[in-house]
Amino acid sequence: MSKDFDLVVFGATGFTGRLVVEYLLQSPSATGLRWAMAGRSAGKLAAVRDEVGAPADTPLLVVDSGNAASLQTLMARTRLVLTTVGPYQLYGSELVKACAAAGVDYVDLCGEPAWMRKMIDAHESTAKARGARIVFSCGFDSIPFDLGVWLLQQEMKQRHGHPAQRVRGRVRKMKGTFSGGTAASLKATLESAKTQPGVYELLRNPFSLTPGFEGPKQPSGSKPLLEDVTGSWAAPFVMAAINTRNVHRSNFLLGQAYGAGFVYDEMILTGPGDKGEAIANAIAGDNSLASEDGPKPGEGPSRAEREAGFYDLLFIGQDTEGHTLRVGVKGDRDPGYGSTSKMITEAALCLLHDSPGLAGGIWTPAAAMGRSLIERLRRHAGLSFSVETD
């Protein structure tokens, strides 16, 4: 049965959802797409539609994520739901359940590994049976990292016949703020760990998203260190707690394509010498994202601030024979908003247009879309992926 829409943006009145709508309006990659804006308030939807200059006939759907009948109506009308409504552990569970049952594709910006594991356990078998392709973490957490490791491993296998056993993900430079949604998700996760049995153990386990598989001991990345391989001090990276889990899940979904003994961590490079050490220690002691003064949902940087932002990531792969390969991933907007809104939209379009053979299930971006998504992000979303040296 034909659906009314290819894609529905759920959370279109929020800060990031609004950026997704703006991107759909101006990106050539969305030409011919049948899409709609969805949220809880018809009045707010109409106001955002008019403020961003969307056509007056842009479809507006009132959807309540806590109401089963409302979600069933949404499922009947769209092929894919793009949701920016977090924290997902508070507002996303029934939507994932509905998409899995109805065979509707789904993408989000989730950085909540304990909730993701709960959804995998509860709904992956249904998603597989019904053909729903559910892809979590389609923003800065974790697309650049997930695809950076995927590309490095593809190149390692092509050049040397096997994957890199050890990969380091390093943030070389970054300008921009983390989203209010990321901060809210972190706070909700910390609260759930206090009250829900098993959450703390899942948060500590680097293989929390690979049910039935436990790989080798992984670096914690929790303390500053001076690295020989980079010649720089490295500091803890707040997004590592979700990105590393997604990278290990990609390896798991790809049949251990990176090797059963794969070791991966992420940190921020702060430079050499005393100055680099001081910066690394300052970053390690910064808990502002979880504080009450951190960014709030619905808040975000101005357009000028988003456009002035960027990020530069380095992935260093080493095998047991002494080969080293470096891959760089760069983005041309601030990571938490400007780049994230483009990445999730292109991930949705990649599922719709470039992934006809992908089976139902709960996926990572790299395992689901790999090179097709890399090419989309290169062409449309301001990302670059390059092999730097070997």
Steps between C-alpha positions, in 0.01 A plus 500: 500500500634842404576741783429874500856592599852374449618670818350668805711728721378433854607780733493761224433781750814427704835665432660212309173393335460849363853481352404172332197671344719785376742250348219315322382829352838596353687176426497361144513152650140545622359593159176313435475372855151474649542612859308643794563675828376336820476604863262531793364847421331602176554866585873461556536295182328771297717768658823317419380426147445871442819611676727279288323590177352159426213493251160569651381155390776315687318217681483538879428195715406512867659196664516394864783250557325371810171422322480168317217608268689816403808296417300248298361782288855623441619150405226472239610819325880489476784277382752646749498697825789737574476589867690763695280464810722404791599390752394187317476296819222740604325563167617240249410149615144483363611652169768234450248231591247637251754528218627146557148356501388695192814444292570875489861622479637717780801726566587698812779686682519268799806495724344286774658152488303343785169598335629385161579156643151487649353572156724239336389234746132594472452576132781375274331169421178683407689750285669216315170321445315811382783655298543817710851645470563678832823702517601670823766770549487680165659828613845602620455206730580281322515540120848658452660252740310192384568576132860608568581161651306320225696680227833436671426129525394482137828659397705276730344188353552623145866590560609229741239226479372532856349761735682708758491329838554832684330826401519834676236766437636846579338844491769728356296820496141595569308824526141505613274401786340170584125503465252554780355164404834333565515661843141398578569143390808481723302625799213258434747212468669587829161516671393162357825344618401591858162326485505228233690175564759417235530848345830580668651171384388567142652848511835360612510215247659591162308206349159601635358514145632159388268248670677168545847629408770628733829602340838574657564756771473854363689819600291711735605838359405648836834662590739733315800332342799584280492293182800386299289435191376861479773681693225682688321499829153347477201575722171317564232560238143523630344340190725192520251328730251470213726505194715206609188292567366573153832415336509165678138437397593573137775239525248259655235559230761465225599155623814613684634666186746696719608180678380332819800652680430857384605774745372858470495818704438874453671803653567870431850609399619804696857544375850423634689624802385668817231698321349188348505327838329795669224510236449124527464522878254788467285301257512195727365710786219665303152374593306794356295290257328327791459814708191714535684774311548280193311546171121452520276318250364748248799729539786530257752720325415767244532436128832689495631289787390177333665598173823597678521159666686195373664174606808307394531135601791258458484120497824306536494130421780254577523129425714229655750517212598862564290670233342835590221682317348841573158624394371853550134604530407868497172691526432858393248601769479483877464135600195510727259688274612616156671176399271268696185631328655431159628156598172365633314625194745341260489176701122497458528568126765230468264248657218607270693521174826308521428197719244281319667176604541582868302263720296598800672526835659744742809635328790739534566755224819325382356149499181613326630744242881510495637641177163621372465728802860620471438604141179682593670687781787596270268629228239677709584540869843665513693198629831375364649152541863448397785252538788714626799268520599139542 
